[in-house]
């Protein structure tokens, strides 16, 4: 089953960083997906979906999303 969220955004929270033994700071990236309440059925509103990724994984995901969007555009898919 697919779930469609109306808004997708990212955030960087300074509180969600780690310092490795060498002193390098590793900052996480949060991806937040939300859906606004429907005026006729507010009880059907989905809770926000939040995932926190390492910077490297966020970059990989961004690349995968760009590649998928390009493929969808070439095949005529639109949303």
C-alpha positions in Angstrom: 0.0 0.0 0.0 1.3 3.4 -0.9 1.0 6.4 1.4 1.1 9.9 -0.1 2.4 12.8 2.0 1.8 16.3 0.9 5.0 17.8 2.3 8.5 16.5 2.5 11.2 18.6 4.1 14.6 18.1 5.7 16.2 19.4 8.8 19.6 19.4 10.5 19.4 19.3 14.3 22.7 20.3 16.0 21.6 18.1 18.9 21.8 15.0 16.6 25.5 15.0 15.9 28.3 12.7 17.0 32.0 13.3 17.5 34.2 10.4 16.6 37.5 9.6 18.5 39.5 11.7 16.1 37.3 14.8 16.9 35.4 14.9 13.6 31.7 15.9 13.9 29.2 13.8 12.1 25.9 15.6 11.6 22.7 13.7 10.9 20.0 14.8 8.4 16.3 14.3 9.2 13.7 13.8 6.5 10.1 14.7 7.6 7.0 13.8 5.7 3.7 15.3 6.7 0.1 15.4 5.5 -2.4 18.2 6.2 -5.7 17.3 7.8 -8.5 17.0 5.2 -11.3 19.4 6.1 -13.9 16.7 5.5 -12.1 13.9 7.4 -9.5 15.2 9.9 -9.5 11.9 11.6 -7.8 10.3 8.6 -4.8 12.5 8.8 -1.5 10.6 8.9 1.1 11.1 11.6 4.3 12.6 10.5 6.9 10.1 9.3 10.5 11.0 10.3 13.7 9.3 9.5 17.2 10.4 10.5 20.1 9.5 8.2 23.8 10.0 8.2 25.0 12.6 5.8 26.4 9.9 3.5 23.1 8.0 3.4 21.2 11.2 2.9 23.4 12.0 -0.2 22.8 8.4 -1.5 19.0 8.8 -1.1 19.1 12.2 -2.8 20.9 10.6 -5.8 18.4 7.7 -5.9 15.5 10.1 -5.8 17.0 12.2 -8.7 17.6 9.1 -10.8 14.0 7.8 -10.1 12.6 11.3 -11.0 14.6 11.3 -14.3 13.4 7.8 -15.2 9.8 8.7 -14.4 10.0 11.9 -16.5 11.4 9.8 -19.5 8.6 7.3 -19.3 5.9 9.9 -19.1 5.0 9.3 -15.4 3.7 12.3 -13.5 2.1 13.0 -10.3 
